[in-house]
Amino acid sequence: MAKFLAYTVAAAPAASQPGLQQAERIFGVVPNLQAHLAESPETLSGRVLQCDAPAVRSRLLPWSYRLFGGSQRD
């Protein structure tokens, strides 16, 4: 069975470093899942985008909260 390495931001492949930095910004640490997904920059970037969705929503204009059915406190 293949073993996947858990990368740190400094040790990750160059293409994965921005994704790990973004995950660290979102969570305050690099979560284990993202550390392992750093083996594949494409997979990592997709996962980071999923995790960052609430942050994207929080930057929406106040009127758009009603449009998308949320509240400003979400």
QUIHUDA-V911774 format. One record per residue. N is the residue number from 0. RES is the residue in one small letter. D_FIRST is the distance of its C-alpha to the first C-alpha in Angstrom with 1 decimal. Layout:
# QUIHUDA-V911774
N;RES;D_FIRST / N;RES;D_FIRST
This chain:
# QUIHUDA-V911774
0;m;0.0 / 1;a;3.8 / 2;k;6.5 / 3;f;9.8 / 4;l;13.0 / 5;a;15.9 / 6;y;18.9 / 7;t;22.5 / 8;v;25.3 / 9;a;26.3 / 10;a;22.9 / 11;a;21.7 / 12;p;22.1 / 13;a;25.8 / 14;a;25.4 / 15;s;23.5 / 16;q;26.1 / 17;p;28.7 / 18;g;26.3 / 19;l;25.3 / 20;q;29.0 / 21;q;29.9 / 22;a;27.4 / 23;e;28.9 / 24;r;32.3 / 25;i;31.7 / 26;f;30.1 / 27;g;31.4 / 28;v;27.9 / 29;v;24.7 / 30;p;22.7 / 31;n;19.1 / 32;l;18.1 / 33;q;20.1 / 34;a;18.8 / 35;h;15.2 / 36;l;16.7 / 37;a;18.6 / 38;e;16.0 / 39;s;17.8 / 40;p;21.6 / 41;e;22.5 / 42;t;20.2 / 43;l;21.4 / 44;s;25.0 / 45;g;24.8 / 46;r;23.6 / 47;v;26.2 / 48;l;28.9 / 49;q;28.2 / 50;c;28.5 / 51;d;31.7 / 52;a;33.5 / 53;p;35.7 / 54;a;36.7 / 55;v;37.7 / 56;r;39.6 / 57;s;41.5 / 58;r;42.9 / 59;l;44.6 / 60;l;48.3 / 61;p;49.9 / 62;w;51.3 / 63;s;47.8 / 64;y;46.7 / 65;r;49.1 / 66;l;48.0 / 67;f;44.4 / 68;g;45.3 / 69;g;44.3 / 70;s;46.3 / 71;q;46.6 / 72;r;45.1 / 73;d;41.7
